[in-house]
């Protein structure tokens, strides 16, 4: 193999470290180190350097350890075998990270185990070149940002899970609402990860959480979103979830034969509470014009007595809510119609 006279590296922005492909060097070999780089001459695990930006001639004065190991005088152009390592000291931008698998976390607001995924990017800078080569690079011929991500994947996942879990527990927020806390999470994760990267000669100059989301096809997520959609729908129609459940109970009970059904019918007719809530119980007024034959739900004129009357009123209330949700009734007309169905006076 030919003896190398000039050793240099035109650095790639994705590489943190790179080994020159030839180890056949000679005294008087020119070592060229660019800005934002450092270089080391390595023989038998012993590092001579670092060599900073500029042109360096490999002679006795700057390779004392290699000369001692090889036992050569370095007085002329004597060939010798040694590796040259370059380290990129520049800032590495846009190093992307992401959780490979969803993290299972309990939502403190809804009590469900929800799978969470998180993504972002971080900025690193080599702070201690020799430590980086010894602890991270080892026998590799190069070390890029993809390798860095793979190396720190388990550490990142553990820290991300801990910090996100702490945030939702301490702040008592739902995982579905965590996106409004990304800045605070980014700062907390940077502080948590700084010491881990420092052990490998790296400085974490910034850390960004750009997204926290949940898989849309997960059963727990689908169930939760369906429940939230139902709650929103009831809010638009003017009912609470408890009132909607009361309609279900009353409709079932009113259909039963006997005194219980009759009493429920009487309670509905008087507009008493029976789980419908204060909004309806206090809405007693005259029959509004909106309940004319053209707008009122079908069969409203033929309301049976007793338990059948209660079931009919529940049906009418549901149909009224649908008309209101469809925009066929104004809020005022909706309220007056409810009073009418409940037998307001």
C-alpha positions as CSV (number, residue, x, y, z in Angstrom):
1,X,0.0,0.0,0.0
2,X,1.4,3.4,-0.9
3,X,2.5,5.8,1.8
4,X,0.1,8.7,2.2
5,X,1.6,12.1,1.9
6,X,-1.6,14.2,2.7
7,X,-4.4,13.3,5.0
8,X,-7.6,15.4,5.1
9,X,-11.4,15.1,5.5
10,X,-14.1,17.1,3.7
11,X,-16.6,16.6,6.5
12,X,-20.2,15.4,5.9
13,X,-22.7,17.3,8.1
14,X,-24.2,14.0,9.2
15,X,-20.9,12.5,10.4
16,X,-19.7,13.1,13.9
17,X,-16.4,11.2,13.4
18,X,-14.5,9.5,10.5
19,X,-11.4,7.4,10.2
20,X,-9.1,8.1,7.3
21,X,-9.2,4.9,5.1
22,X,-5.4,4.3,5.0
23,X,-3.1,3.7,7.9
24,X,0.2,3.8,5.9
25,X,1.7,7.2,6.9
26,X,5.2,8.7,6.8
27,X,7.0,11.3,8.8
28,X,6.5,14.6,7.0
29,X,3.0,13.5,6.0
30,X,0.8,16.6,5.9
31,X,-2.3,16.5,8.1
32,X,-4.9,19.0,7.0
33,X,-7.6,19.8,9.5
34,X,-10.5,22.1,8.5
35,X,-12.4,24.5,10.6
36,X,-14.8,22.9,13.2
37,X,-12.6,19.7,13.1
38,X,-10.1,18.0,15.3
39,X,-7.8,15.1,14.4
40,X,-6.0,12.4,16.3
41,X,-3.2,10.1,15.2
42,X,-3.8,6.7,16.9
43,X,-1.5,3.7,17.2
44,X,-2.1,0.7,19.4
45,X,-4.9,2.6,21.2
46,X,-2.7,5.5,22.1
47,X,-3.9,8.9,20.9
48,X,-1.6,11.7,19.8
49,X,-3.4,15.0,19.5
50,X,-5.8,16.7,19.2
51,X,-4.7,18.6,16.1
52,X,-6.8,21.7,15.5
53,X,-7.6,23.6,12.3
54,X,-4.7,24.1,10.0
55,X,-1.8,22.1,8.3
56,X,0.3,19.9,10.5
57,X,3.5,18.0,9.5
58,X,3.8,14.7,11.4
59,X,7.2,14.9,13.0
60,X,8.8,14.0,16.3
61,X,7.6,17.1,18.1
62,X,3.9,16.4,17.6
63,X,3.9,12.6,17.7
64,X,5.9,11.7,20.8
65,X,3.6,8.8,21.9
66,X,3.6,7.2,18.5
67,X,7.4,7.6,18.1
68,X,7.9,6.0,21.5
69,X,5.7,3.0,20.7
70,X,7.2,2.4,17.2
71,X,10.8,3.0,18.3
72,X,11.8,4.9,15.2
73,X,13.9,8.0,15.1
74,X,11.5,10.1,12.9
75,X,14.5,11.8,11.5
76,X,13.6,11.3,7.9
77,X,10.6,10.2,5.8
78,X,10.2,6.9,7.6
79,X,6.9,5.0,6.9
80,X,4.8,3.9,9.9
81,X,1.3,2.5,10.5
82,X,-1.2,4.6,12.4
83,X,-4.9,5.6,12.1
84,X,-6.0,9.1,11.7
85,X,-9.4,10.1,13.2
86,X,-11.3,13.2,12.4
87,X,-14.0,14.6,14.7
88,X,-16.6,17.1,13.5
89,X,-16.9,19.8,16.2
90,X,-19.6,21.7,14.4
91,X,-23.2,21.9,15.4
92,X,-25.3,19.0,14.0
93,X,-28.7,20.4,13.0
94,X,-31.9,18.5,12.5
95,X,-31.0,15.3,14.2
96,X,-34.5,13.7,14.3
97,X,-35.7,11.4,17.0
98,X,-39.0,9.5,17.6
99,X,-40.4,6.7,19.8
100,X,-40.2,3.5,17.7
101,X,-43.2,2.0,19.6
102,X,-46.1,3.7,21.4
103,X,-45.5,4.3,25.1
104,X,-48.4,3.1,27.3
105,X,-49.5,5.8,29.7
106,X,-52.6,6.2,31.9
107,X,-54.7,9.3,31.2
108,X,-55.3,11.0,34.5
109,X,-58.4,12.7,33.3
110,X,-60.2,9.7,31.9
111,X,-58.5,6.7,33.6
112,X,-57.6,4.9,30.4
113,X,-54.3,3.4,29.3
114,X,-53.5,5.3,26.1
115,X,-50.6,4.5,23.7
116,X,-48.5,7.7,23.1
117,X,-46.0,8.4,20.3
118,X,-43.6,11.4,20.4
119,X,-41.3,13.0,17.8
120,X,-38.9,15.9,17.5
121,X,-35.3,16.8,16.9
122,X,-32.2,17.8,18.8
123,X,-28.9,19.6,18.3
124,X,-25.6,18.1,19.5
125,X,-22.0,19.3,19.5
126,X,-18.9,17.3,20.3
127,X,-17.5,18.9,23.4
128,X,-14.7,16.4,24.2
129,X,-13.3,14.8,21.0
130,X,-11.2,12.1,22.6
131,X,-13.9,11.0,25.0
132,X,-16.3,10.8,22.1
133,X,-14.0,8.6,20.2
134,X,-13.2,6.3,23.1
135,X,-16.8,5.9,24.4
136,X,-19.0,6.1,21.3
137,X,-17.0,5.3,18.2
138,X,-14.7,2.5,19.3
139,X,-13.9,0.1,16.5
140,X,-16.2,1.7,14.0
141,X,-14.9,3.4,10.9
142,X,-17.4,6.3,11.3
143,X,-20.1,7.6,13.5
144,X,-23.1,9.4,12.0
145,X,-26.3,10.9,13.3
146,X,-28.3,7.7,12.5
147,X,-26.0,5.6,14.6
148,X,-26.2,8.3,17.3
149,X,-30.0,7.9,17.3
150,X,-29.8,4.2,17.5
151,X,-27.3,4.3,20.3
152,X,-29.4,6.7,22.5
153,X,-32.8,5.3,21.5
154,X,-33.4,3.4,24.8
155,X,-32.2,6.3,26.9
156,X,-34.4,8.8,25.0
157,X,-37.4,6.5,25.3
158,X,-37.0,6.1,29.0
159,X,-36.5,9.8,29.7
160,X,-39.4,10.8,27.4
161,X,-41.8,8.4,29.1
162,X,-40.8,9.6,32.6
163,X,-41.0,13.3,31.7
164,X,-44.3,13.1,29.9
165,X,-45.9,10.9,32.6
166,X,-44.7,13.4,35.3
167,X,-46.1,16.3,33.3
168,X,-49.6,14.8,32.9
169,X,-49.8,13.6,36.5
170,X,-48.5,16.9,38.1
171,X,-50.6,19.1,35.8
172,X,-53.6,16.7,35.8
173,X,-54.1,17.1,32.1
174,X,-55.3,14.6,29.5
175,X,-52.9,13.0,27.0
176,X,-55.2,14.4,24.4
177,X,-54.4,17.9,25.7
178,X,-50.6,17.5,26.1
179,X,-49.8,19.3,22.9
180,X,-50.2,22.6,24.6
181,X,-47.3,21.8,26.9
182,X,-44.6,21.0,24.3
183,X,-42.4,23.9,25.2
184,X,-42.2,22.9,28.9
185,X,-41.7,19.3,27.9
186,X,-38.8,20.2,25.5
187,X,-37.0,22.1,28.3
188,X,-37.5,19.4,30.9
189,X,-36.2,16.7,28.5
190,X,-33.2,18.7,27.5
191,X,-32.3,19.1,31.2
192,X,-32.8,15.4,31.8
193,X,-30.7,14.2,28.9
194,X,-27.8,16.7,29.1
195,X,-25.9,14.6,31.7
196,X,-26.4,11.4,29.7
197,X,-24.8,12.8,26.6
198,X,-22.1,14.6,28.6
199,X,-20.7,11.2,29.6
200,X,-19.9,10.5,25.9
201,X,-18.2,13.9,25.3
202,X,-21.3,15.4,23.7
203,X,-23.1,18.7,24.5
204,X,-26.9,18.8,24.0
205,X,-27.4,22.3,22.8
206,X,-31.1,22.1,22.2
207,X,-33.9,19.5,22.4
208,X,-37.3,19.9,20.7
209,X,-40.6,17.9,21.1
210,X,-42.5,18.8,18.0
211,X,-45.4,16.3,18.3
212,X,-47.1,14.0,20.8
213,X,-49.9,12.0,19.4
214,X,-51.9,8.7,19.8
215,X,-52.7,6.0,17.2
216,X,-56.1,6.7,15.8
217,X,-56.9,3.0,15.3
218,X,-56.2,2.0,19.0
219,X,-59.4,0.7,20.7
220,X,-58.9,2.8,23.8
221,X,-58.3,5.9,21.8
222,X,-61.4,5.2,19.6
223,X,-63.5,4.6,22.7
224,X,-62.4,7.8,24.3
225,X,-62.9,10.0,21.3
226,X,-66.3,8.5,20.7
227,X,-67.3,9.4,24.3
228,X,-65.9,12.9,23.9
229,X,-67.8,13.3,20.6
230,X,-71.0,12.2,22.4
231,X,-70.5,14.7,25.1
232,X,-69.9,17.5,22.6
233,X,-73.1,16.5,20.7
234,X,-75.2,16.6,23.9
235,X,-73.8,20.0,24.7
236,X,-74.9,21.3,21.3
237,X,-78.4,19.8,21.9
238,X,-78.6,21.4,25.3
239,X,-78.4,18.3,27.4
240,X,-75.8,16.9,29.8
241,X,-74.7,13.3,29.8
242,X,-76.6,12.7,33.0
243,X,-79.8,14.0,31.5
244,X,-79.4,11.8,28.4
245,X,-78.9,8.8,30.7
246,X,-82.0,9.9,32.6
247,X,-84.0,9.8,29.4
248,X,-82.9,6.2,28.8
249,X,-83.9,5.1,32.3
250,X,-87.2,6.9,32.2
251,X,-88.1,5.5,28.8
252,X,-87.5,2.0,30.0
253,X,-89.3,2.5,33.3
254,X,-92.3,4.2,31.8
255,X,-92.8,1.3,29.5
256,X,-93.2,-1.1,32.5
257,X,-96.8,-1.9,33.6
258,X,-97.9,-1.0,37.1
259,X,-97.8,1.8,39.6
260,X,-94.2,2.7,39.1
261,X,-94.7,3.5,35.4
262,X,-97.8,5.6,36.3
263,X,-95.9,7.6,38.9
264,X,-93.1,8.3,36.5
265,X,-95.6,9.5,34.0
266,X,-97.2,11.8,36.6
267,X,-93.8,13.1,37.5
268,X,-92.9,13.9,34.0
269,X,-96.3,15.5,33.5
270,X,-95.7,17.9,36.4
271,X,-92.2,18.8,35.2
272,X,-90.6,17.5,38.4
273,X,-86.9,16.7,38.7
274,X,-86.8,12.9,38.1
275,X,-83.2,13.2,36.8
276,X,-84.0,15.7,34.0
277,X,-82.3,18.6,35.7
278,X,-83.1,22.0,36.9
279,X,-83.1,23.5,33.4
280,X,-86.3,21.6,32.4
281,X,-87.9,21.6,35.9
282,X,-87.9,25.4,36.0
283,X,-89.0,25.9,32.4
284,X,-92.8,26.3,32.9
285,X,-94.6,28.6,30.5
286,X,-97.4,28.8,28.0
287,X,-97.7,26.6,24.9
288,X,-95.6,28.4,22.2
289,X,-96.7,28.7,18.6
290,X,-93.7,26.6,17.5
291,X,-95.6,23.5,18.6
292,X,-98.0,23.8,15.8
293,X,-99.0,20.8,13.8
294,X,-96.5,21.5,11.1
295,X,-93.5,21.7,13.4
296,X,-94.3,19.4,16.3
297,X,-93.1,15.8,16.2
298,X,-95.5,13.3,14.8
299,X,-98.2,11.7,17.1
300,X,-97.8,14.5,19.7
301,X,-101.6,15.0,19.9
302,X,-102.4,11.4,20.8
303,X,-100.4,11.1,24.0
304,X,-101.5,8.0,26.1
305,X,-102.1,8.2,29.8
306,X,-99.9,6.8,32.7
307,X,-96.8,4.9,31.7
308,X,-97.4,5.4,28.0
309,X,-97.6,9.1,28.5
310,X,-94.1,9.1,30.1
311,X,-92.6,7.1,27.2
312,X,-94.3,9.5,24.7
313,X,-92.8,12.6,26.4
314,X,-89.3,11.1,26.4
315,X,-89.7,10.3,22.7
316,X,-90.9,13.9,22.0
317,X,-88.0,15.4,23.9
318,X,-85.5,13.3,21.9
319,X,-87.1,14.4,18.6
320,X,-87.2,18.0,19.8
321,X,-83.4,17.8,20.5
322,X,-82.8,16.5,17.0
323,X,-84.7,19.3,15.5
324,X,-82.8,21.8,17.6
325,X,-79.5,20.2,16.6
326,X,-80.5,20.3,12.9
327,X,-81.2,24.1,13.2
328,X,-84.9,23.8,12.7
329,X,-85.6,25.4,16.1
330,X,-84.0,28.5,17.7
331,X,-82.7,28.3,21.3
332,X,-85.8,30.2,22.5
333,X,-88.2,28.0,20.6
334,X,-86.4,24.9,21.8
335,X,-86.8,26.0,25.5
336,X,-90.5,26.9,25.1
337,X,-91.1,23.5,23.3
338,X,-89.5,21.6,26.2
339,X,-91.8,23.4,28.6
340,X,-94.8,22.5,26.5
341,X,-93.8,18.8,26.4
342,X,-93.3,18.8,30.2
343,X,-96.8,20.2,30.7
344,X,-95.9,23.7,31.7
345,X,-98.6,26.0,33.0
